[in-house]
Amino acid sequence: MTINADRVQPNETTVPLLPCPAPQETLAFWRALGFEVTYEQTRPYVYLAFRWSGFDLHYGPAPKDLDPAKEHSGGCLVMVDAVASYHAVFTEAMRRSYGKVLVKGLPRMTRYRAGASRFSIIDPSGNTIVFIQRDEPNVEYGGSKELDGLARVLDNARILREFKLDDRAAYRALDSGMRRRAEDAPVVEQAMALAGLIELATALDKADRVPEWGARLRALPLTPEQRTRAAQYIADPAILEPWWPDQR
């Protein structure tokens, strides 16, 4: 078959080019996560290229006044079929290379709650790489209009946490929701909100509030099924272990 040189062929590949104010740290991080370095240059200007699985990340020079700590560098989306497996692979690589999952500072990876459709990696240069499941449902900021009361607060906090990556806003939403909506809410929704507050307070260095939320969680009369629902609302159910009532 003769290919017409003037015809656009639908076989394009887009490769993100991200600013890199921290080249050595960026090289070390992606290598730790198992990425292949396909090109490495730091002089006379920065150009780095990485490959993992079926996608590439490239890095170039950054503006002189770019501060990675502000996390305004840049970013890209990586569309995948099943996002959970990617988070699991990077979790294992971080534990192997760093002895723990990096959840604070730079670099880090956002928490992943079972059933979620995205997570993010923030690299040492302040770029955000978002892994998104292709069939991700549409979200309603502010919480689903089909819900009300504390249920809608929970949905809004989930969206703030998973889609906007704004733990502080999610924490404020749950804190306000527990003050304004808890009295009339089902006990399982109260447990879910308290579980979220415990996890977020720990992540946000608000540990002084954790005993308060934990004591309230311990006092709730929950069935095993309700405890499971509450645990599934957060990424790390193990953080709730000190607060569950004795089941003997």
N, C-alpha and C positions, 0 to 999 in steps of 0.2 A: 504494500500500500504506500502511495506517495503522500508525504506529509506536506501540507501547504505551509510554507515558512511564515506567511502572513496571518495565519490562524492561531489564536490563543489556545493553548492546550491546557485543559483543566487538571494539571498535575503539579501545582505550585507547592512549595514548602516555605513556611514562614519561620524564621529563627529570631527570637527576641535578642536585642542588643541592649544590655543593661549597663548603667554607669558603675564604675568600680573604683571607689576611693580607697579600698582596702584589699589590694591584690593578693598579698601573701596569705592573709586570713581567709580570703575567699577560696584560694587554691586548697588550703589545708582543710577547709570545711567540706567542700564537695568531694574531695578525695576520701575523707573520712566516711562519707555517705555512699561511697562505692562508685562515684562518677569517674569516667575516663577523661583525662585531660588530652584533648585532640590538638590543642595549640596553646603555647605559652610564651608570652612576650611581655616584658615589663619596661623595656627601653627600646627606642626613645619615647615610646608611649605604650600604654597598657592595651593589650589585646589577649583575652583568654577565651578558650572554647572548651566546653564540656559536653559529654554525651553519656546518656544513661537510658537503657531500654530503647524506646523509639523516639526520643526527643533530644534536642540540643539547647544549650544555653550559651550565649556569647556575651562577653563583657568588654567594654571599651573605656576610654578616658572619661573621667568625671569632672564636672565643674570644680574649680578650686575651692569654692565656698560650700561645697556639699558636705553636710554633716550626717554620717550614717546613723547616728543616734536618734535623729529626728524621724527616720524611716520614711522619708519623702523621696527616696532615690528613684525608684521606678518599680516595675513589676511585670508579670505576665500571667496568663492563664494556661493551665495544662489540662486539656479535656481527656477524661479517661472513662472506661466502661465501669470499673468497680473501684471506688476510691479507697475503701477500707484496706485493701491489700497493699496499696502504696504506703499508707500510714504505718502499717505493720512492718513493712520492709525497712522504712526509715527509722522507726522506733528501735528495731533490732540493731541497725547500724550505729545509731547514736549510743546505745548501751554498750556495744562492743568497743567503740572508739573512745567514748567519754566516760563510760561507767554509769551513765544516767541519760534520761531523755532531757534535752535542753528545752526548758519551758519559759525561761526568763532571759531578758537582755538580748544581746546579739552574739551569735546567731541563736535561733530558737525555732521550735515547731509548735503550732497551736494544738490544743487538746482535741481529741476526736471522741465524740459520743457515738455509741452504737446506733446505726441507722442514719447518721448524718451524711450529707451529700458533698461536703467539701472540707478541706483543711488547708493551712498555709505554712510555708517555710519562709522565715525572714532571714536572709543571708547576712554575713558580716558587713556587707556594704550597704545594708538598709533597704534592699530590694525585697519585695514580697512575691513569692511564687505560689500561686493558688492552684491546688489540684481540685478539679470539679468533676463530678459525675455527669455524664452527658445527658441523662434523663432527669436532671435535677428539677424539682417542681418549682413553680413560681412562688415567691414569698410575698407576704403582706406586712410591710413595716408598720409597727404598732400592734401587731398581733392579728390573727385571723378575725374577720368581721363575723364569722359564724360562731365565735366563742364570746363569752362574757366573763366578768368577775376575775377571779384569780387565774382561771384557765387561760384567759386572753393575756394576762400578765406573763404567765409562763411561756406562752408562744412568742410573745414579744421579746422576752429575755433570751430565748433560744436564738432568735433571728439576730439580735444584737451581738450575741456571742459568736455565732457560727458564720454569719454573713458579713457583718460590719467589723468583726474582730475587735469589738469594743467591750472589754470586760467591765470597765467602770460603769458604762451606761447600763449594762445588763445587771450589775450589782445594784445600782440605784433603782432600777425598775422592780427588782424582786424585793428590795428593802421597803420601798413605798407600797408595793402590792401587799406585803404581809401586814403592814400597818393599816391599810385601808380596806383590804378585801378578805383577810384571813377568817374573820369571825363567821362569815356565812359560807365559807368554802368547804368542800368535802375534805376529809382528813387526809386523803391521799394527795390532793393538790397542795395542801399545807406542807406535807412531807417533801414533795418535789421541790417546792420553793425553798424550804430550809436546806435541803441537800445542795441546791444551787448556790445558796448564800455561803454555805460552809466551803464549798470548792472555790468560789470566787474570792471570798475573804482570804483564803490561804494564798491564792495566786497574787492578790493585790497587796500583800503585806498588811492586811487588816486582821491579823491573828487575834487581836484582843476581842474581836466580836465572835470568834468561833465558839467559845464556851457558851455564850448566850444562845446562838442558833442550835448548838448541839444539845443543850439542856431542853430546849423546846421540842426538838426532834425526838429525844429520848422519851418525853412525856406523852407523845401521841400513841393512841391505841391502834396499832397497825397490824393487819393480817400479813402472813408471808407474801401473798400476792401483791399487796400494797407496798410492802418494803421493796419488792422487786421493781415495781414501777418507779418508785422514788430513786432507786439506784440507777436505773436506766436513763434517768434524766441528765445525769452527769457523766463526765468522761472517765473518772477514776473512783469507782464505788468503794475502793479500799479506804478512802479518806473518811468514810462514814463509820467504820468499824468501832471506834471508841464510843459512839453515841447510840448504837442500837440497844434496845432493852434486852435483858437476859431472857432467852427463850426456854430455859429449863422449866 
